Amino acid sequence: MRRCRSTRWGTTGGRFTRADEVADLVVLLASERTGNVTGSDFVIDGGLITTV
């Protein structure tokens, strides 16, 4: 198992995820553009999970 490099605040992105970023994904998934997306997991954690 490889570990990703951790940076500021313990995330690889260096910051926490903002609510509007989560809302953007929700809007996208609710749109017609993703009509064929079924049974997928989306992790929005700014790289907080450090294992790959």
Contacts in CASP RR format, 6 or more apart in sequence:
PFRMAT RR
TARGET T0000
AUTHOR 0000-0000-0000
METHOD contacts of the structure
MODEL  1
MRRCRSTRWGTTGGRFTRADEVADLVVLLASERTGNVTGSDFVIDGGLIT
TV
1 51 0 8 1.000
1 52 0 8 1.000
2 51 0 8 1.000
2 52 0 8 1.000
3 50 0 8 1.000
3 51 0 8 1.000
3 52 0 8 1.000
4 12 0 8 1.000
4 47 0 8 1.000
4 50 0 8 1.000
4 51 0 8 1.000
4 52 0 8 1.000
5 12 0 8 1.000
6 12 0 8 1.000
6 50 0 8 1.000
7 13 0 8 1.000
7 14 0 8 1.000
8 14 0 8 1.000
8 15 0 8 1.000
9 15 0 8 1.000
9 16 0 8 1.000
10 48 0 8 1.000
10 50 0 8 1.000
11 45 0 8 1.000
11 46 0 8 1.000
11 47 0 8 1.000
11 48 0 8 1.000
12 46 0 8 1.000
12 47 0 8 1.000
12 50 0 8 1.000
13 46 0 8 1.000
13 47 0 8 1.000
14 46 0 8 1.000
15 46 0 8 1.000
16 46 0 8 1.000
17 44 0 8 1.000
17 45 0 8 1.000
17 46 0 8 1.000
21 44 0 8 1.000
22 44 0 8 1.000
25 42 0 8 1.000
25 44 0 8 1.000
28 34 0 8 1.000
29 37 0 8 1.000
29 42 0 8 1.000
43 49 0 8 1.000
END
